Amino acid sequence: MLKTILDFILNEDRLNLFFRHLLWMTPAIGLIIGCISGWIRHRNPKHAMIGLSIGLIGSMISALWYMYNAIMDHFGLDSVAGLLINLLIFTLVGLLLGWITRYFFSCKK
C-alpha cells in the first residue's frame, strides 16, 4: 500500500509538473498574502512588495539550479571554467540580493 502511494507521488512527470506550477504560483501567493497583510496593517504597498519578494525566492533558486546544471553539463563537473562561471553568477546574485534587501528593507523613517 505504501509503495503504491509513493510511486504515485514520486512520479517524475507529476513532480516536474508540480514544480513548474510552483514557479509562478509562489510569487502570486506571496503577493496575495502581502496585500492582505498590508490591507490589515494599512501599509499595502510595502507589504505587497515584501510578499512578492518572499514568493520570488523559490523561483530564483530554481532558475539558479537550472543554470548551474546547464553550465555543469556543458563544461563537466571537474572543470575550473564551470566552477568559476558558477562562482561569478552566485556571487553576483548574492551581492544583488544584499543590495536590494538593504535598499528596500532598511529601517529608514
LOZAGU-932420 format. One record per residue (C-alpha): x, y, z; residue number from 1; residue in three letters. Coordinates in steps of 0.02 Angstrom, whole numbers, plus 50000, padded with zeros to 5 digits. Each point is the difference from the previous one (the first is absolute). Layout:
REM LOZAGU-932420
+-------+-------+-------+-----+--------+
:  east : north :    up : num : residu :
+-------+-------+-------+-----+--------+
:     X :     Y :     Z : NUM :    ALA :
...
+-------+-------+-------+-----+--------+
***
This chain:
REM LOZAGU-932420
+-------+-------+-------+-----+--------+
:  east : north :    up : num : residu :
+-------+-------+-------+-----+--------+
: 50000 : 50000 : 50000 :   1 :    MET :
: 50137 : 50124 : 50048 :   2 :    LEU :
: 50102 : 49955 : 49845 :   3 :    LYS :
: 49849 : 50038 : 49890 :   4 :    THR :
: 49975 : 50170 : 50080 :   5 :    ILE :
: 50186 : 50043 : 49986 :   6 :    LEU :
: 50004 : 49946 : 49817 :   7 :    ASP :
: 49850 : 50113 : 49966 :   8 :    PHE :
: 50075 : 50150 : 50091 :   9 :    ILE :
: 50179 : 49980 : 49939 :  10 :    LEU :
: 49956 : 49982 : 49816 :  11 :    ASN :
: 50129 : 50105 : 49906 :  12 :    GLU :
: 49875 : 50078 : 49879 :  13 :    ASP :
: 49882 : 50045 : 50142 :  14 :    ARG :
: 50142 : 50078 : 50101 :  15 :    LEU :
: 50062 : 50102 : 49851 :  16 :    ASN :
: 49824 : 50065 : 49970 :  17 :    LEU :
: 49982 : 50043 : 50185 :  18 :    PHE :
: 50164 : 50097 : 50004 :  19 :    PHE :
: 49959 : 50091 : 49837 :  20 :    ARG :
: 49838 : 50060 : 50078 :  21 :    HIS :
: 50089 : 50052 : 50159 :  22 :    LEU :
: 50112 : 50117 : 49899 :  23 :    LEU :
: 49854 : 50117 : 49963 :  24 :    TRP :
: 49888 : 49957 : 50147 :  25 :    MET :
: 50118 : 50045 : 50143 :  26 :    THR :
: 50027 : 50182 : 49944 :  27 :    PRO :
: 49812 : 50019 : 49975 :  28 :    ALA :
: 49962 : 49925 : 50171 :  29 :    ILE :
: 50134 : 50110 : 50081 :  30 :    GLY :
: 49926 : 50155 : 49917 :  31 :    LEU :
: 49824 : 49955 : 50057 :  32 :    ILE :
: 50055 : 49967 : 50179 :  33 :    ILE :
: 50102 : 50162 : 49998 :  34 :    GLY :
: 49849 : 50099 : 49938 :  35 :    CYS :
: 49887 : 49925 : 50133 :  36 :    ILE :
: 50129 : 50035 : 50136 :  37 :    SER :
: 50024 : 50178 : 49936 :  38 :    GLY :
: 49813 : 50029 : 49991 :  39 :    TRP :
: 49981 : 49944 : 50182 :  40 :    ILE :
: 50146 : 50111 : 50057 :  41 :    ARG :
: 49958 : 50144 : 49882 :  42 :    HIS :
: 50170 : 49990 : 49912 :  43 :    ARG :
: 49952 : 49910 : 49841 :  44 :    ASN :
: 50141 : 50043 : 49878 :  45 :    PRO :
: 50142 : 49956 : 50120 :  46 :    LYS :
: 49924 : 49835 : 50054 :  47 :    HIS :
: 49954 : 49954 : 49821 :  48 :    ALA :
: 50182 : 50027 : 49950 :  49 :    MET :
: 50062 : 49894 : 50145 :  50 :    ILE :
: 49876 : 49860 : 49959 :  51 :    GLY :
: 50049 : 50001 : 49816 :  52 :    LEU :
: 50185 : 49998 : 50047 :  53 :    SER :
: 49978 : 49850 : 50114 :  54 :    ILE :
: 49898 : 49911 : 49866 :  55 :    GLY :
: 50135 : 50031 : 49869 :  56 :    LEU :
: 50135 : 49914 : 50105 :  57 :    ILE :
: 49945 : 49827 : 49944 :  58 :    GLY :
: 49995 : 50050 : 49817 :  59 :    SER :
: 50173 : 50078 : 50014 :  60 :    MET :
: 50073 : 49844 : 50081 :  61 :    ILE :
: 49922 : 49893 : 49865 :  62 :    SER :
: 50072 : 50110 : 49862 :  63 :    ALA :
: 50173 : 49993 : 50082 :  64 :    LEU :
: 49986 : 49811 : 50012 :  65 :    TRP :
: 49959 : 49983 : 49813 :  66 :    TYR :
: 50143 : 50118 : 49954 :  67 :    MET :
: 50121 : 49902 : 50110 :  68 :    TYR :
: 49947 : 49837 : 49919 :  69 :    ASN :
: 50016 : 50071 : 49823 :  70 :    ALA :
: 50174 : 50067 : 50037 :  71 :    ILE :
: 50057 : 49837 : 50080 :  72 :    MET :
: 49927 : 49898 : 49856 :  73 :    ASP :
: 50094 : 50109 : 49875 :  74 :    HIS :
: 50169 : 50010 : 50086 :  75 :    PHE :
: 49997 : 49842 : 50107 :  76 :    GLY :
: 50004 : 49981 : 50188 :  77 :    LEU :
: 50188 : 50008 : 50017 :  78 :    ASP :
: 50034 : 50156 : 49895 :  79 :    SER :
: 50071 : 50158 : 50073 :  80 :    VAL :
: 49910 : 50106 : 49871 :  81 :    ALA :
: 49830 : 49934 : 50056 :  82 :    GLY :
: 50046 : 50030 : 50181 :  83 :    LEU :
: 50055 : 50180 : 49966 :  84 :    LEU :
: 49844 : 50040 : 49898 :  85 :    ILE :
: 49887 : 49932 : 50138 :  86 :    ASN :
: 50101 : 50093 : 50131 :  87 :    LEU :
: 49979 : 50162 : 49904 :  88 :    LEU :
: 49812 : 49974 : 49974 :  89 :    ILE :
: 49965 : 49954 : 50181 :  90 :    PHE :
: 50108 : 50142 : 50066 :  91 :    THR :
: 49913 : 50128 : 49890 :  92 :    LEU :
: 49828 : 49935 : 50050 :  93 :    VAL :
: 50049 : 50006 : 50184 :  94 :    GLY :
: 50066 : 50178 : 49984 :  95 :    LEU :
: 49844 : 50054 : 49905 :  96 :    LEU :
: 49885 : 49923 : 50132 :  97 :    LEU :
: 50099 : 50082 : 50139 :  98 :    GLY :
: 49988 : 50170 : 49915 :  99 :    TRP :
: 49813 : 49979 : 49968 : 100 :    ILE :
: 49970 : 49946 : 50179 : 101 :    THR :
: 50099 : 50147 : 50068 : 102 :    ARG :
: 49918 : 50125 : 49883 : 103 :    TYR :
: 49818 : 49947 : 50020 : 104 :    PHE :
: 49992 : 49927 : 50174 : 105 :    PHE :
: 50115 : 50110 : 50102 : 106 :    SER :
: 49926 : 50084 : 50152 : 107 :    CYS :
: 49988 : 50178 : 49936 : 108 :    LYS :
: 49869 : 50117 : 50068 : 109 :    LYS :
+-------+-------+-------+-----+--------+
***
